[in-house]
Amino acid sequence: MQNLELTGPDLLLRPWRDTDAPAVLRALRDAEIAQWNPGPVTVEPDLDTARTWVERRADWSAGDHASLAVTDPATGAVLGSVSLHSVSPALGNESIGYRNAG
């Protein structure tokens, strides 16, 4: 399941890659994106922060989330992300989250 890719005419949803960290860093530093994705930010995000973000979303092993990068299939540019959070098969519920690039 972790190698899942979904394709459409204008989008490719694929697993997160280490090489996505610079695009994630730009998004983490974007004030317009941050206003819709609040969280405890105590320091200016750096490349290590972005790498950690990517690593966590790429690791589906706990079974409680699944995250994919939303990309341009022609250029490979990261356009955003889509995720299932708080997945609980026992309770039959989860949350959907998304971000798009500025």
Phi, psi and omega in degrees: 000328184292344178263015181300132171229135177242129183240149174218181183296330184237358184222149170231121174260124185216164177299152177292146179236154177306324183290353178278350185304317179299321178293321177296319179300316178301318180293319179296332180269354183279116183298324180293322177289318182300326181296335179261354180229062184294152178188171181286096178254110182258342179221160175297126179301142177234182184297325177296321177299315180295320179297318178297318178302312180296314181301317181295321181283335178281340183266104180263008191298333180287340179078007182256003176200162173213126184230142178228145172280137174263119187230163173276119184294336181281321186251340185083359181297137177283124181256342181168200179213157174220138185215150165257127181242160175052042180291126180222092179303325181297322180268344179071034179219162175196171178241148177252135177229153177209158173221147171233151181293151182292000000 
